[in-house]
């Protein structure tokens, strides 16, 4: 039914021995959304996706994909997945693997459109063992899409891709979203989440600590960033009004400030020129660090 969420997770708990990887996590994703899961290594992103796909039994909680149990939804062809450590059978050709996977679906994605969508038109005769990292990811995407699934689950899908490959991949994801597919992806690339996702879910210590649009999450961090080029000395920047941190690479200076107006007035009083001056709000990276950085004693308690 149209109102049935694509992914519905309630009270999910995952343990590895004495370690709690996912801690009573709730997550509901309506159909048609593109959702990014953000979190540091060990935050619980992959464990959440693996449990949602039914790859192991959680300690507690309930998961539904398209209103069904995970195994049932996957067998029906409703879910396509690209896992972080997904593999391809060796000593085979791309076309052979794709044909084999498409045969398990009653109504597979039309092959010509599938090849174009995944960007593997010229790879069908290629040996799997001869693929580059980016090519392997595109082939894995084609296999995930083979059954024309309404829900696509991706775990670090662009980890082996160069910058151009990542751009092409996310252009493909936007096209899939425009066709009505639900895309849920975990990533370490915060720029991807900012540019692509309708919604960002930040996970820390197995719990959801923020959930909303990228703009909404960035707005939770007070302060601004003042940027300019500074080929000369930088003495005194940390003492400027409102400045909480000084960064930048080469001639570029980045000042994190809680009082942008005060910082700018002091800069203009001291310097005749501020080439390339920009004032920006918080980035998604700054918001992410703000949400996931806690004192050591609090992490130990969790």
N, C-alpha and C positions, 0 to 999 in steps of 0.2 A: 504494500500500500504506500502511496506517496508520502504520508506522514510518518512512516516508520523510519527511524534514523538509520543512516548507513552504518554507524558504529555506536554501540551503546555499552559502556563499561560501568559497572556499579560495584564499588567496594573491592576492587581488584587488589589482591595481596599476593606477592611472589616472594618466596624465600629460597635462598641457597644455603642450606645448613642453618647456621645461626644468623646469617645476614639477611636482612629485609631489603630486597631490591625494589619492590613496589609496595607502597603502604596505604592500603584502603583507598585506592585511587578511583575517582569518578570522572567519567568523560563521555559526553554525548555529542555526536557529530551528525547534523542533518545531512540529507542527500544534497549533492551539488556543491558542497563547500570544498575549498582547498585549504588544508590545515597543516601547519608546521609544528612539529614537536621539537622544542629546544631544551637542551640540558647538557651539563658537563658529562664527561666520561663517568659512568657509574651512577648517573642520575636516575636510571630506570626506563629510559626511552625504548631501547631494544627489547628489554624484558616485557614491557607493556605491549609492544607490537607482536612479539612472539607468542605471548599468552593470548592476545586477541585473535591470532591466527590459529589457535588450538595446537601449537607445537609442543606445549607441555601443559600439565594440569596445574592451575594456580592453587595456592594454599587456601584462598578464600575469594569470594566474589563471583560475579556473573558477567558474561560477555555475550553480546548478540551482534551478528553481522547481518544487516538487511533483515532484521527480525528473526534470524535463525541461529541455531547453534553454529559455532565456527566451522566444524567439519561438514555440516549439511550445506552451509552457504558456499563453501569452497567446492564441494562435489557438484553443486548445481551450476558452477561456472560464474557465480556472482562476484568473486573476489580474485584479483590478480595481485601478486606480491613480488617485490624485489628485495631480497634479504641482504644484509650487510656482507655476509660471507657466502652468498649464493655461488654455485658452480655450474659448469657445463661438462657434459661427458666428453672425455678425450677421444682422440682418433676418430672423430666424426666431422662432418661438414655442417655448416650453419643451416643450410636448407634441409638436411636430413633431420636435425633436431627440431626445427620449426614444424616440419610436416608431421612428425611424431606427436608433438604437443597439440597441434590443431586437431588431430584425429580424435582426441578424447572428448571434444565438445560437439554437441549436436548442431549448434549454429555458430561456428567459429567466425572470427573477424575476417572479412574478405581479404584474401592474401595480398592483392596488389595495394590496397589501401593500408594494410598492416605494415607492409614493407616501407611505404612512403612515410607513414606516421612515425615509425621507429627509426627511420633513416638508415636502413640496412639493405637498400636495393642492390648494392654491388657486392654484398658479402655472402650470398647464398652458397657459392662454390668454395668459400674459404674454409680451410681447416680451423676447427675451434682452437686448437693449440697455437695457431699463428695469429690470433687476434690480439690487438693492443688492448690496454686496460679500458679505454673509452669505447672501443668497438664491442668488447665483452658486455659492457653495461648496456649498450644499445640493443644487443641481441637478447640480453636478459629482460629488457623492457618489452621487446617483441613477444617473448614467451609469456610474460605477465599479461599482455593484452590479447593473447591468442583467442581467449574465450569471450572477448568483448565484455569484460566485467564492468558493472556499474561502480564498483569500489576498487580503488587501486591503493595498495599499501606499500610504501617505499622506505627502506631503512638505509640512510646514507647513500642515496642513489648516484651521486656525482663524485664519490670519493676518489675514483681513479681517472677522472676526466680533467683535461686542461681547460683553460678559461673559455676558449671557443666552444669546446664540447659541452660545457655547462650551459652556455648561453643557448645553444641549439636545443639541448635537453629541456630547458625550462620553457622555451617557445613551444615545444611539443606538449608540455604539461598544460600550458595555458589553452592550447587548442583542445585538449581533452576536457578541460573544465568547461570550455565553451560548448562542448557537445553534451554536457550534463553529467560527466563522470565525477565522482567524489574522489579526491586525491588527498591522502594522509601521508605525510613524509616526515621522517626524522633527519635532522641535518646539524652539522657543526658550522655550516656557512650561514652566518646571520644575515649577510646581504641577500642570500637567496630567499630566506624567510620574509625579509622586509619587502622584497620586490615582487614575490610570487603569491604569498599566502593571503587569503581572505581573513584568516584567523591564526593567531599564534598562541600556542599553549606551552608555557614554561614549566618544566618538571625539575624538581630538586629533591634529593633524598627520597625518591619514590612518590612524591606528592605533587599535585598541581599547585604552583605558587602564583601563577598569573595566567589569565585566559581572556583574550580579546583581540582586537585589531592591533597591528603593529604600531599604528599611531597612538592608540589608547595606552598601550604598554609603555611606549616612550614618554608619554605625558606624565607617567607616574614618577618620573625622576625629575626633581627640581634642578634648576641650573641651566647654564648655556655653555657652549664652547666658542671661544674667540680664537680665530686663526689668522695668521699673517706671516709674511716672509720677514726674516730677521737675519741678514747676512753678518751683522756686527755682534757686539757683546750682548749677553742675555742677563747680565747681573741685575738683581732687584725684581725680577718677574714674580718670584714666589711671594714677595712682600706686597704686591699690588692688592688693592681692596677687593675682597670677594674671591680671590684666586685660591682654589683648593688643590690643584695639581698642574704641573707643567710638563708637556710632552711635545712630540713632533719629531720629524726626521729631516736631516740636512738643514736647510735654511728655513723650513717650515716650523712654526711655533704653534702649539695648541695649548690654550689656557682653559682649564675647566674652572668655571666661576659660578658662584651663587649670587653675584651682583654684577650682571653684565654692564649696566650703565656706569657703575662706579669703576669697574675695571677699565672701560673705554675712556672715561674722563681722565683717569690717571695716566693711561698710555699716551693719550693725545697731549697731555701736559708735559710729558717727558720726551716725546719723540716727534720730530717734524713730519715724518712719513711712516705710514703703516701699509706697505704694498701688499696687495692681495687680501685685504681685510675682509673677513667673513664672520658673521655671528650666527651660530646654528643652535638648534635645540638638541636635546639628548639623542644620541644614536641608539639603535636597538642593542648594540653591544654594551653601551653604558648601562642601559636599563637591565639587560641580562645580568651583568655583573652586580648591579645593585640588588637584584632580586635573589641571587644565588650565593652571594658572599656573606658568610656568617662567621661569628667567632668560633674558634676551635672547640670551646667547651660546649657551645650549642650543638655543633655537629656531633660531638661525642654523645650528648644526651639523646639525639635523634637516632 
